[in-house]
């Protein structure tokens, strides 16, 4: 047991006759670790991007609701009447007349 532990510390498994197998396995494990780290970073970047876009969607939705309520207030008859009175135009005193067109063959 002591001899095996010293061999690991001295890295004899990397310089022995069958070291090619060990080096291939170490390179393979290293490449897998690099791929895993890159994949993890890519996933984290996408998560942050999704969170940022969700916040932007919430802001745009609230702005849309605010603009729609402003438009509803502007379109109200009382608001339009008030703005027209400021310009000197008032509502009509006489109701509109209906015009009928009769087509004779």
N, C-alpha and C positions, 0 to 999 in steps of 0.2 A: 504494500500500500504506500509506504514511504517512497519507494523507488518510482512508482507511477506518478505520485504527486510532484516529485522533483523533475521528472521528465516533462510534465505539463508546464512547470515553471520555466524550465530551460528551453521550451518550445521544440523539443526533439521531434514532435509529430510533424513539424513543418520542414525539417531538414533530413528526415529519414528517406529511405529508398522509395517508399510508397507515398511520398509527400504530395505527388501530383494529384492524387485523389482528394487529399485533404485541402489542397489549395483550390481545386475546382469547387469543392463544397463551400469553402469560405467565400469565394467570389460569388457563387450562386446566392448564398445567404445575404451577402452585402447588397447585391442587386435587388433582391426581394425587399430588403429594408429600405433602400432608396425609393423603389416604386411605391411602397406603402406610405412613406413620408410624403412623397409628392402627391399621392392621391388624397391623403389627409388634408394637406394644405389647400388643394383644389376644392375639396368639399367645404372646408371652413370659409374659403373665399366666397363660394356660392351662397352659403348660409348668411353671411354678412350682407351680400348683395340683395338677397331676398328680403331681409329685414329692412334694409334701406328703402327698397321699392314699396314694401308694405306701408312704411311711414309716409312715403310720398303719396301713395294712394289715399290714405286717411286724410292727409292735408287737402288733397284735391277734392275729395268727396265733401269735406266740410266747407271748402270754398264754394263748391257747386251749390250746396244747400243754402249758403248765405246769399249767393247771387240770385238764386231762384226766389227766395223770400223777398229780396229787394225788388225784383221784377214784379212780383205779385202786388207789392205795395204801390209801385209806380203805375201799374195798370188799373188800379182801382179808380172808379168813377169820381169819387170825392177828391182824390189827388189831382186828377186831370182837370176837374172843374176849378179847384183852387189855383192851379198854375195858369189856367186860361183867364181867370178873373184878374190876376196880377197883370196880365197883358191887355186887359180891357175887353176881353171877349167873355160874354156870359152865356148861360144856357138859354135855349129858345123858349119863348113864352107860348108859342102856338105849337100844337102837336103836328107831326108830319102828316101829309095827305098821301093816301094810297092812290097810285095811278094804275088804272086797268087798261090794258090794250086788248081790244076785241078784233080778231081777225075774221073777216068775212070771205067766204070762198066764192 
